[in-house]
Amino acid sequence: MTDNEQEMLKHERFMLRCIELAEKGAGKVSPNPMVGSVLVVGSAVIGEGYHERFGGVHAEVNAIASVRDRSMLHKATLYVNLEPCSHFGKTPPCADLIIEKGIPRVVVACRDPHDKVAGRGIERLRDAGVEVIENVLRDKALQLNEAFVKSHEKGMPFVAVKLAQTLDGKVATGKGLSKWITGEEARQEVHRQRSRYDAVLSASSTVLADDPLLTVRHVEGRNPVRVVLDRHLRIPLTAKVFNSEARTFLFTANGMAENSRIGLLREKDVEVYSVKDHESGLDLKEVMHLLHDKGILSVYVESGPRLAASLIRARLVDKLFLYIAPLLFGGDGLDAVASIGVEAPDKAPRLRYETPRFFGEDLLIEAYLHHD
């Protein structure tokens, strides 16, 4: 193995640690990115830190603060999974701190897509004589902050759809029964995923059928904003999604603006928004744009086959979480996804699988949709 190959393996090892640290901020730092940082001298770690909460100090600051012997900084390499910031936000620029502390080398996984950074942090470091190595585990780093990246590149939230189905692709029996298709371990993982997303979205049909809370209960973590699509204001005021446990947004059709129930919902602190509607339902793109304007960077969809199909047809879905239980419902069961208008195999949406995982007896397949 050449010296360069050994050096790259070393960089990748410490960058993996940065990503591991960064993940500790999942569900706590949004709309900021998840960032971890490691300080190394030779092959020894002398400091670590991560961005712990929104508004708190950044990963690089925490890593530098953890170093006992500050004189070691002058020969250290700082690893960070996202380009150090170069602007004043809630905290001072991390690039300036790195320069001030005399750290001679920085290894970065990927550049920050935020228009106030976007290469300026790296440029500032290099102008000050700091050696900067880029693109170490870039793809892993971009995936970690996929919602942050999409928000700044596309101006839309990252959308994931969760489906729980039988091996033959059914989400309910012929009589409409679905509790419970998956086991306890899979349901616990769903709650963990909820806690990582900014919002959990469902439709009135699901709320009317199941009366879900849509909160995080089986794991530690924050409650996401609950988003409910209720085109005709059918959901009763007593529904659990309207309790005070979490913030709730309700989207209805423009034509419902004068409905007296809107005032009653607002008295319960439900935030009601009106959007255009079509023959097939509410304008989902307008919903997503409004959510993004409200600071929602990621949306976890838990609903039925029709909403899943509508989101896929509108090309709004980035990722699927597909839980497959070892059950068979047969032809009378309800299909996991309603019609999406596929007329030929080469016209079907194409996905990219991640490594499958088991939760108890249930198989989780994660897959990304390709949008050309």
GIMO-V893188 format. One record per pair of residues at least 4 apart in sequence whose ideal C-beta (glycine too) atoms are under 8 Angstrom apart, sorted by the first residue. I is the first residue (numbers start at 1). J is the second residue. If there is no record, write none. Layout:
I	J
I	J
//
This chain:
1	5
1	6
1	9
2	6
3	7
4	8
5	9
6	10
7	11
8	12
8	136
9	13
10	14
10	43
11	15
11	79
11	107
11	133
11	136
12	16
12	136
12	137
13	17
14	18
14	38
14	40
14	45
14	77
14	79
14	107
15	19
15	79
15	81
15	107
15	109
15	136
15	137
15	140
15	141
16	20
16	137
16	140
17	21
17	36
17	38
17	45
17	48
17	79
18	22
18	35
18	36
18	37
18	38
18	59
18	79
18	80
18	81
18	109
19	23
19	36
19	81
19	109
19	137
19	140
19	141
19	144
20	24
20	36
21	36
21	37
21	38
21	48
21	49
21	50
21	59
22	34
22	35
22	36
22	50
22	51
22	59
22	81
22	144
23	34
23	36
23	144
24	36
24	50
24	52
25	29
25	34
25	35
25	50
25	51
25	52
25	53
26	34
26	195
26	196
27	195
27	196
27	197
27	221
27	222
28	52
28	53
28	54
28	222
29	33
29	34
29	35
29	51
29	52
29	53
29	54
29	56
30	54
30	147
30	148
30	198
30	297
30	298
31	54
31	148
31	151
31	198
31	295
31	297
32	51
32	54
32	148
33	51
33	82
33	112
33	145
33	148
34	50
34	51
34	81
34	144
34	145
34	148
35	50
35	51
35	58
35	59
35	60
35	80
35	81
35	82
36	48
36	49
36	50
36	51
36	59
36	80
36	81
37	48
37	49
37	50
37	59
37	60
37	62
37	63
37	78
37	79
37	80
37	81
38	45
38	47
38	48
38	63
38	78
38	79
38	80
39	45
39	46
39	47
39	48
39	63
39	64
39	66
39	67
39	72
39	73
39	76
39	77
39	78
39	79
39	103
40	44
40	45
40	46
40	76
40	77
40	79
41	46
41	72
41	75
41	76
41	77
46	67
46	68
46	69
46	72
46	76
47	63
47	64
47	65
47	66
47	67
47	76
48	62
48	63
48	66
49	59
49	60
49	61
49	62
49	63
49	64
49	65
49	66
50	59
50	62
51	56
51	57
51	58
51	59
51	62
52	56
52	57
52	62
55	90
56	91
57	61
57	62
57	65
57	91
58	62
58	84
58	85
58	91
58	94
59	63
59	80
60	64
60	78
60	80
60	84
60	94
60	97
60	98
61	65
61	91
61	94
61	97
62	66
63	67
63	78
64	73
64	97
64	101
64	103
67	72
67	73
67	76
70	101
72	76
73	101
73	102
73	103
74	102
74	103
74	104
75	104
76	103
76	104
76	105
77	103
77	104
77	105
77	106
77	107
78	98
78	103
78	105
78	106
78	107
79	106
79	107
79	136
80	84
80	106
80	107
80	108
80	109
81	108
81	109
81	110
81	137
81	141
81	144
82	108
82	109
82	110
82	111
82	112
82	141
82	145
83	108
83	110
83	111
83	112
83	117
83	119
83	121
83	122
84	93
84	94
84	95
84	98
84	106
84	108
84	121
84	122
84	125
85	89
85	93
85	94
85	95
85	112
85	114
85	116
85	117
85	121
86	93
86	95
86	96
86	116
86	117
86	120
86	121
86	123
86	124
87	93
87	116
87	117
87	120
88	92
88	93
89	116
92	96
92	97
93	97
93	121
93	124
94	98
94	121
95	99
95	121
95	124
95	125
96	100
96	124
97	101
98	103
98	106
98	125
98	130
99	103
99	124
99	125
99	128
99	130
103	130
104	130
104	131
105	130
105	131
105	132
105	133
106	125
106	130
106	131
106	132
106	133
107	132
107	133
107	136
108	122
108	132
108	133
108	134
108	135
108	136
109	135
109	136
109	137
109	138
109	140
109	141
110	134
110	135
110	138
110	141
110	142
111	117
111	118
111	119
111	122
111	134
112	117
112	118
112	121
113	117
113	118
113	148
113	149
113	152
113	153
114	118
114	152
115	152
116	120
117	121
119	123
120	124
121	125
122	126
122	132
122	134
123	127
124	128
125	130
125	132
126	130
126	131
126	132
134	138
137	141
138	142
139	143
140	144
141	145
142	146
142	149
145	149
146	150
146	158
146	318
147	151
147	157
147	158
147	197
147	198
147	297
147	298
148	152
148	297
149	153
150	154
150	156
150	157
150	158
150	297
150	318
151	155
151	156
151	157
151	158
151	292
151	297
155	289
155	292
156	288
156	289
156	292
156	316
157	198
157	199
157	288
157	291
157	292
157	296
157	297
157	298
157	299
158	297
158	298
158	299
158	318
158	319
159	288
159	298
159	299
159	301
159	311
159	316
159	317
159	318
159	319
160	193
160	197
160	298
160	299
160	300
160	301
160	317
160	318
160	319
160	320
160	321
161	301
161	308
161	311
161	312
161	317
161	319
161	320
161	321
162	190
162	193
162	300
162	301
162	302
162	320
162	321
162	323
163	171
163	308
163	320
163	321
163	322
163	323
163	336
163	337
164	171
164	178
164	181
164	182
164	186
164	190
164	323
164	325
165	169
165	170
165	171
165	181
165	322
165	323
165	324
165	325
165	336
166	170
166	171
166	181
166	324
166	325
166	327
166	328
166	329
166	333
167	324
167	325
167	326
167	327
167	328
168	328
168	329
168	330
168	333
169	335
169	336
170	329
170	330
170	333
170	334
170	335
170	336
171	178
171	181
171	304
171	305
171	333
171	334
171	335
171	336
172	176
172	177
172	178
172	329
172	333
172	334
173	177
173	178
173	329
173	332
173	333
173	334
174	329
174	332
174	333
174	334
176	209
176	334
178	210
179	210
180	187
181	323
181	325
181	327
182	186
182	187
182	323
182	325
182	359
182	362
183	187
183	325
183	359
183	360
183	361
183	362
184	188
184	360
185	189
185	359
185	360
185	362
186	190
186	323
186	325
186	359
186	360
186	362
186	364
187	191
187	218
188	192
188	218
188	219
188	359
189	193
189	359
189	364
190	194
190	302
190	321
190	323
191	195
191	216
191	217
191	218
191	219
191	221
192	196
192	219
192	221
193	197
193	300
193	321
194	200
194	214
194	215
194	216
194	221
194	223
194	224
194	300
195	216
195	219
195	220
195	221
195	222
195	223
195	224
196	221
196	298
196	300
197	224
197	298
197	299
197	300
198	224
198	225
198	295
198	296
198	297
198	298
198	299
199	224
199	225
199	226
199	227
199	249
199	291
199	296
199	298
199	299
199	300
200	214
200	224
200	225
200	226
200	227
200	299
200	300
200	301
200	302
201	227
201	228
201	229
201	299
201	300
201	301
201	302
201	303
202	206
202	207
202	212
202	214
202	226
202	227
202	228
202	229
202	241
202	301
202	302
202	303
202	307
203	207
203	228
203	229
203	230
203	303
203	304
203	306
203	307
204	208
204	228
204	229
204	230
204	231
204	232
204	234
204	235
205	209
205	303
205	304
205	306
205	307
206	210
206	212
206	302
206	303
206	304
206	307
207	211
207	212
207	228
207	230
207	235
207	239
207	241
208	234
208	235
209	304
211	239
211	240
212	240
212	241
212	302
213	217
213	240
213	241
213	243
213	245
214	224
214	226
214	240
214	241
214	246
214	302
215	223
215	226
215	245
215	246
216	221
216	222
216	223
216	224
223	245
223	246
223	247
224	246
224	300
225	246
225	247
225	248
225	249
225	296
226	241
226	246
226	247
226	248
226	249
227	248
227	249
227	250
227	251
227	287
227	291
227	296
227	299
228	235
228	241
228	248
228	249
228	250
228	251
229	251
229	281
229	282
229	287
229	307
230	234
230	235
230	250
230	251
230	252
231	252
231	253
231	256
231	277
231	281
231	282
232	252
232	253
232	256
233	252
233	256
233	259
233	261
233	262
235	239
235	241
235	242
235	250
237	242
237	261
237	264
237	265
237	268
238	242
241	248
242	248
242	265
242	268
242	270
244	268
244	269
247	269
247	271
248	269
248	270
248	271
249	270
249	271
249	272
249	273
249	291
249	294
250	265
250	270
250	271
250	272
250	273
251	272
251	273
251	274
251	275
251	282
251	287
251	290
252	256
252	259
252	262
252	272
252	273
252	274
252	275
252	282
253	274
253	275
253	276
253	277
253	282
254	274
254	275
254	276
254	277
255	277
256	262
256	274
257	262
257	274
260	264
261	265
262	266
262	272
263	267
264	268
265	270
265	272
266	270
266	271
266	272
273	290
275	282
275	283
275	286
275	287
275	290
276	282
276	283
276	286
277	281
277	282
277	283
278	282
278	283
280	310
281	306
281	310
282	286
282	287
283	287
284	288
284	310
284	311
284	314
284	316
285	289
285	314
285	316
286	290
287	291
288	292
288	299
288	316
289	293
290	294
291	296
291	299
292	296
292	297
301	307
301	308
301	311
301	317
303	307
303	308
304	308
305	309
305	334
305	335
305	336
305	337
305	338
306	310
306	338
307	311
308	312
308	317
308	336
308	337
308	338
309	313
309	337
309	338
309	339
309	340
310	314
310	338
311	316
311	317
312	316
312	317
312	337
312	340
312	349
312	369
313	340
313	341
315	371
317	369
318	368
318	369
318	371
319	366
319	367
319	368
319	369
320	351
320	365
320	366
320	367
320	368
320	369
321	364
321	366
322	336
322	364
322	365
322	366
322	367
323	359
323	362
323	363
323	364
324	362
324	363
324	364
324	365
325	361
325	362
326	361
326	362
329	333
340	349
342	347
342	348
342	349
343	347
344	348
349	369
349	370
350	369
350	370
351	367
351	368
351	369
351	370
352	367
352	368
352	370
353	365
353	366
353	367
354	365
354	366
354	367
354	368
356	363
356	364
356	365
356	366
357	363
357	364
357	366
358	362
358	363
358	364
359	364
//
